[in-house]
Structures are given as structure tokens and as C-alpha cells.
């Protein structure tokens, strides 16, 4: 799993740098800075997400990256496609946000 995760992270970094070269993420005020595009390709209609780079260290998201590697490979230009429904990806992203909020609350008390 470790080697695949490193390959996934390297591919996403290449994707991010490619977007910078395409001048999509050059303006400091651009709200997409620090995010990368992900498209879901599950049973329902495809949906596009902008995902924070911090999710590259979140194990459930890394599992989706492994599934994407097996399904689509990592030679995907400009956007990462994951083999799940939009609801599944949305739930995964929300879980991390909730966990982060809970951790911050514990640290504050």
C-alpha cells in the first residue's frame, strides 16, 4: 500500500503543477489554490469536486486513490477520476472535516 500511496501523491502533485502551468491556479486570490479537482464516476451522474490537499494524508481518501489507480490508472490529465458515487466521496470528505473539528474542540478545552 505504501508504494501505491506514494505514487498517487506524486501523480496528484504532477497534476497540481500541470494546472499551475496552465495558469488555472496562478492568482493568489483564486479560491482553488491548495485544492485539486476530482470527478466521481459511479453509478450516478459524474460530479466534480475540488478537494483540499490535506486529504492526501487521509486513509479513507487514499483508499479511493488506490481504487482509482486500479480502475483508471494515474495517467489522468488535469483531473483525478475516482470510481465512486458523488455521495460516497462527499461522505468521505465530510467525515474528515468532522474529525478535524472534533480534534480542534478537544485541543481547545
C-alpha positions as CSV (number, residue, x, y, z in Angstrom):
1,X,0.0,0.0,0.0
2,X,2.8,2.4,0.8
3,X,4.3,2.4,-2.7
4,X,0.9,2.9,-4.3
5,X,0.1,5.8,-2.0
6,X,3.4,7.5,-2.8
7,X,2.7,7.1,-6.5
8,X,-0.7,8.5,-6.0
9,X,0.6,11.5,-4.2
10,X,3.3,12.1,-6.8
11,X,0.7,11.9,-9.6
12,X,-1.5,14.4,-7.8
13,X,1.5,16.7,-7.3
14,X,2.2,16.5,-11.1
15,X,-1.5,17.3,-11.8
16,X,-1.3,20.3,-9.5
17,X,1.9,21.6,-11.1
18,X,0.3,21.0,-14.6
19,X,-2.7,23.1,-13.6
20,X,-0.3,25.8,-12.4
21,X,1.4,25.7,-15.8
22,X,-1.9,26.1,-17.5
23,X,-2.4,29.2,-15.3
24,X,-5.6,27.9,-13.7
25,X,-4.1,28.4,-10.2
26,X,-1.8,31.4,-10.5
27,X,-3.7,34.2,-8.9
28,X,-3.2,34.5,-5.1
29,X,-6.9,35.3,-4.7
30,X,-8.1,32.3,-6.6
31,X,-10.1,30.1,-4.3
32,X,-8.8,26.9,-5.9
33,X,-5.3,27.4,-4.6
34,X,-4.4,24.4,-2.5
35,X,-7.1,22.1,-4.0
36,X,-7.1,19.6,-6.8
37,X,-10.1,18.5,-9.0
38,X,-11.7,15.1,-8.6
39,X,-14.5,13.7,-10.7
40,X,-16.7,10.8,-9.4
41,X,-17.6,8.1,-11.9
42,X,-20.0,5.8,-10.0
43,X,-23.5,4.6,-10.9
44,X,-25.0,8.1,-10.9
45,X,-24.1,11.1,-13.0
46,X,-20.5,12.3,-12.8
47,X,-19.8,15.2,-10.4
48,X,-16.8,17.4,-10.0
49,X,-15.2,18.3,-6.6
50,X,-12.4,20.5,-5.5
51,X,-10.5,18.6,-2.8
52,X,-8.1,20.1,-0.3
53,X,-4.5,18.8,-0.5
54,X,-4.8,17.8,3.2
55,X,-6.9,14.8,2.1
56,X,-3.8,13.2,0.6
57,X,-3.0,12.1,4.1
58,X,-6.5,10.8,5.0
59,X,-6.6,7.0,4.8
60,X,-10.2,6.6,3.5
61,X,-9.4,9.1,0.7
62,X,-6.2,7.2,0.0
63,X,-8.2,4.0,-0.4
64,X,-10.3,5.8,-3.1
65,X,-7.0,6.7,-4.8
66,X,-5.9,3.1,-4.8
67,X,-9.3,2.1,-6.4
68,X,-8.8,4.9,-9.0
69,X,-5.4,3.5,-9.8
70,X,-6.8,0.1,-10.4
71,X,-9.8,1.3,-12.4
72,X,-8.4,4.2,-14.4
73,X,-4.6,4.4,-13.8
74,X,-2.9,7.6,-12.9
75,X,-2.2,9.0,-16.3
76,X,-5.2,11.3,-16.0
77,X,-4.6,14.8,-17.3
78,X,-5.9,17.8,-15.3
79,X,-8.4,15.9,-13.1
80,X,-8.5,12.8,-11.0
81,X,-11.3,10.4,-11.6
82,X,-12.4,8.1,-8.8
83,X,-14.7,5.1,-9.1
84,X,-17.4,6.0,-6.6
85,X,-20.7,7.9,-6.5
86,X,-20.7,11.6,-5.6
87,X,-22.5,10.8,-2.3
88,X,-19.7,8.4,-1.3
89,X,-17.0,10.9,-1.9
90,X,-19.0,13.6,-0.2
91,X,-19.4,11.4,2.9
92,X,-15.7,10.6,3.0
93,X,-14.8,14.3,2.8
94,X,-17.3,15.2,5.5
95,X,-16.0,12.6,7.8
96,X,-12.6,14.1,7.8
97,X,-13.9,17.6,8.3
98,X,-16.0,16.4,11.3
99,X,-13.0,14.5,12.8
100,X,-10.8,17.6,12.3
101,X,-13.4,19.8,14.0
102,X,-13.7,17.4,16.9
103,X,-9.9,17.3,17.3
104,X,-9.8,21.1,17.4
105,X,-12.5,21.3,20.0
106,X,-10.6,18.8,22.2
107,X,-7.5,20.8,21.9
108,X,-9.3,24.0,22.8
109,X,-10.6,22.5,26.1
